[in-house]
Amino acid sequence: MEFSEASLRAQSPDPETGLRAVRALRDLAERLEILQVERARALGWSWQKIAVELGVSRQAVHKKHGGRK
């Protein structure tokens, strides 16, 4: 399901359709976060700077992404 389709389906009056779309959007957001954190780290960004941009603590972002290679 592509982003625009998922965002429309997330507004569906049918909970089954809406919840499936929410799950698809959550999965997409997770993949995009991983991609962007990896890019930021490759460019030398600190965990603190990444955390500020994500609106979380440095510890939270490091715990979630620190073990990735």
MDAnalysis code that builds the backbone (N, CA, C; Angstrom):
import MDAnalysis as mda
import numpy as np

u = mda.Universe.empty(207, n_residues=69, atom_resindex=np.repeat(np.arange(69), 3), trajectory=True)
u.add_TopologyAttr("name", ["N", "CA", "C"] * 69)
u.add_TopologyAttr("resid", np.arange(1, 70))
u.add_TopologyAttr("resname", ["MET", "GLU", "PHE", "SER", "GLU", "ALA", "SER", "LEU", "ARG", "ALA", "GLN", "SER", "PRO", "ASP", "PRO", "GLU", "THR", "GLY", "LEU", "ARG", "ALA", "VAL", "ARG", "ALA", "LEU", "ARG", "ASP", "LEU", "ALA", "GLU", "ARG", "LEU", "GLU", "ILE", "LEU", "GLN", "VAL", "GLU", "ARG", "ALA", "ARG", "ALA", "LEU", "GLY", "TRP", "SER", "TRP", "GLN", "LYS", "ILE", "ALA", "VAL", "GLU", "LEU", "GLY", "VAL", "SER", "ARG", "GLN", "ALA", "VAL", "HIS", "LYS", "LYS", "HIS", "GLY", "GLY", "ARG", "LYS"])
u.atoms.positions = np.array([
    [0.854, -1.167, 0.000],
    [0.000, 0.000, 0.000],
    [0.903, 1.233, 0.000],
    [0.674, 2.132, -0.918],
    [1.490, 3.339, -0.971],
    [0.991, 4.355, 0.051],
    [1.827, 5.351, 0.332],
    [1.540, 6.325, 1.385],
    [0.196, 7.016, 1.196],
    [-0.065, 7.563, 0.007],
    [-1.302, 8.327, -0.190],
    [-2.527, 7.432, -0.023],
    [-2.439, 6.208, -0.515],
    [-3.556, 5.266, -0.349],
    [-3.750, 4.930, 1.128],
    [-2.650, 4.675, 1.836],
    [-2.743, 4.338, 3.254],
    [-3.303, 5.500, 4.059],
    [-2.882, 6.719, 3.737],
    [-3.382, 7.862, 4.503],
    [-4.876, 8.071, 4.287],
    [-5.358, 7.799, 3.085],
    [-6.795, 7.884, 2.836],
    [-7.547, 6.766, 3.549],
    [-7.011, 5.557, 3.481],
    [-7.672, 4.419, 4.136],
    [-7.673, 4.550, 5.652],
    [-6.688, 5.234, 6.206],
    [-6.626, 5.414, 7.656],
    [-7.814, 6.215, 8.167],
    [-8.464, 6.952, 7.283],
    [-9.627, 7.754, 7.654],
    [-10.946, 7.014, 7.417],
    [-10.862, 5.763, 7.014],
    [-12.045, 4.981, 6.683],
    [-12.987, 4.835, 7.879],
    [-14.293, 4.829, 7.626],
    [-15.236, 4.562, 8.710],
    [-15.216, 3.091, 9.136],
    [-14.612, 2.229, 8.313],
    [-14.494, 0.808, 8.643],
    [-13.227, 0.607, 9.479],
    [-13.363, 0.217, 10.746],
    [-12.178, 0.063, 11.600],
    [-11.147, -0.926, 11.057],
    [-11.583, -2.002, 10.422],
    [-10.629, -2.969, 9.884],
    [-9.738, -2.320, 8.823],
    [-10.348, -1.596, 7.916],
    [-9.597, -0.892, 6.874],
    [-8.710, 0.182, 7.491],
    [-9.265, 0.961, 8.389],
    [-8.522, 2.040, 9.018],
    [-7.331, 1.551, 9.819],
    [-7.519, 0.497, 10.588],
    [-6.435, -0.012, 11.418],
    [-5.336, -0.654, 10.578],
    [-5.693, -1.322, 9.515],
    [-4.675, -1.876, 8.616],
    [-3.844, -0.750, 7.997],
    [-4.501, 0.331, 7.649],
    [-3.794, 1.480, 7.071],
    [-2.882, 2.122, 8.105],
    [-3.353, 2.231, 9.331],
    [-2.516, 2.778, 10.407],
    [-1.268, 1.919, 10.580],
    [-1.436, 0.603, 10.558],
    [-0.282, -0.292, 10.677],
    [0.694, -0.076, 9.527],
    [0.182, 0.057, 8.302],
    [1.042, 0.280, 7.136],
    [1.804, 1.604, 7.272],
    [1.134, 2.631, 7.752],
    [1.799, 3.927, 7.941],
    [2.846, 3.850, 9.047],
    [2.545, 3.115, 10.115],
    [3.510, 2.943, 11.206],
    [4.752, 2.218, 10.698],
    [4.552, 1.161, 9.907],
    [5.680, 0.419, 9.336],
    [6.527, 1.316, 8.432],
    [5.861, 2.139, 7.618],
    [6.577, 3.065, 6.743],
    [7.382, 4.077, 7.559],
    [6.765, 4.632, 8.587],
    [7.459, 5.606, 9.434],
    [8.687, 4.979, 10.091],
    [8.567, 3.734, 10.527],
    [9.698, 3.051, 11.155],
    [10.842, 2.864, 10.164],
    [10.531, 2.438, 8.950],
    [11.567, 2.256, 7.922],
    [12.241, 3.580, 7.577],
    [11.448, 4.646, 7.475],
    [12.007, 5.957, 7.170],
    [12.889, 6.471, 8.305],
    [12.485, 6.223, 9.547],
    [13.301, 6.642, 10.690],
    [14.653, 5.939, 10.666],
    [14.646, 4.631, 10.437],
    [15.901, 3.880, 10.369],
    [16.789, 4.453, 9.273],
    [16.225, 4.669, 8.113],
    [16.990, 5.205, 6.981],
    [17.612, 6.557, 7.318],
    [16.826, 7.451, 7.890],
    [17.321, 8.801, 8.166],
    [18.314, 8.833, 9.322],
    [18.116, 7.994, 10.327],
    [19.094, 7.923, 11.414],
    [20.418, 7.403, 10.870],
    [20.374, 6.379, 10.028],
    [21.607, 5.870, 9.426],
    [22.301, 6.945, 8.591],
    [21.540, 7.721, 7.837],
    [22.127, 8.808, 7.046],
    [22.765, 9.858, 7.944],
    [22.042, 10.236, 8.989],
    [22.561, 11.253, 9.908],
    [23.850, 10.779, 10.565],
    [23.883, 9.542, 11.008],
    [25.096, 9.021, 11.644],
    [26.242, 8.966, 10.640],
    [25.956, 8.572, 9.405],
    [26.994, 8.522, 8.369],
    [27.571, 9.907, 8.093],
    [26.763, 10.934, 8.307],
    [27.213, 12.314, 8.108],
    [27.838, 12.907, 9.369],
    [27.958, 12.090, 10.403],
    [28.630, 12.537, 11.616],
    [27.742, 13.190, 12.658],
    [26.439, 13.100, 12.511],
    [25.544, 13.690, 13.502],
    [25.698, 12.970, 14.833],
    [25.563, 13.697, 15.909],
    [25.585, 13.110, 17.253],
    [24.216, 12.503, 17.559],
    [24.227, 11.599, 18.537],
    [22.947, 11.030, 18.982],
    [22.053, 12.136, 19.534],
    [22.652, 13.118, 20.186],
    [21.877, 14.229, 20.745],
    [21.157, 15.011, 19.647],
    [21.865, 15.323, 18.568],
    [21.248, 16.093, 17.483],
    [20.110, 15.297, 16.840],
    [20.323, 14.017, 16.627],
    [19.270, 13.166, 16.058],
    [18.069, 13.134, 16.997],
    [18.339, 12.978, 18.296],
    [17.269, 12.924, 19.288],
    [16.428, 14.196, 19.280],
    [17.090, 15.335, 19.179],
    [16.367, 16.613, 19.148],
    [15.420, 16.645, 17.945],
    [15.913, 16.233, 16.789],
    [15.081, 16.251, 15.579],
    [13.918, 15.273, 15.662],
    [14.103, 14.155, 16.362],
    [13.025, 13.167, 16.514],
    [12.104, 13.481, 17.692],
    [12.523, 14.421, 18.542],
    [11.694, 14.777, 19.693],
    [11.721, 13.738, 20.798],
    [12.863, 13.059, 20.939],
    [13.025, 12.046, 21.983],
    [14.338, 12.306, 22.711],
    [14.607, 11.525, 23.752],
    [15.868, 11.689, 24.468],
    [17.010, 11.036, 23.695],
    [18.215, 11.493, 24.002],
    [19.404, 10.899, 23.390],
    [19.487, 9.421, 23.742],
    [19.166, 9.092, 24.985],
    [19.218, 7.708, 25.428],
    [18.232, 6.839, 24.641],
    [17.042, 7.368, 24.391],
    [16.022, 6.599, 23.672],
    [16.448, 6.306, 22.235],
    [16.986, 7.318, 21.567],
    [17.386, 7.107, 20.170],
    [18.607, 6.196, 20.093],
    [19.521, 6.332, 21.034],
    [20.700, 5.468, 21.031],
    [20.307, 4.023, 21.332],
    [19.415, 3.826, 22.280],
    [18.954, 2.474, 22.621],
    [18.277, 1.817, 21.415],
    [17.474, 2.581, 20.704],
    [16.722, 2.045, 19.567],
    [17.612, 1.789, 18.353],
    [18.557, 2.682, 18.087],
    [19.324, 2.603, 16.836],
    [20.823, 2.355, 17.028],
    [21.300, 2.406, 18.254],
    [22.731, 2.329, 18.502],
    [23.393, 1.032, 18.088],
    [22.659, -0.058, 18.063],
    [23.255, -1.339, 17.704],
    [23.213, -1.658, 16.228],
    [22.665, -0.763, 15.420],
    [22.561, -1.007, 13.978],
    [23.904, -0.804, 13.303],
    [24.134, -1.593, 12.294],
    [25.356, -1.439, 11.486],
    [24.966, -1.050, 10.085],
])
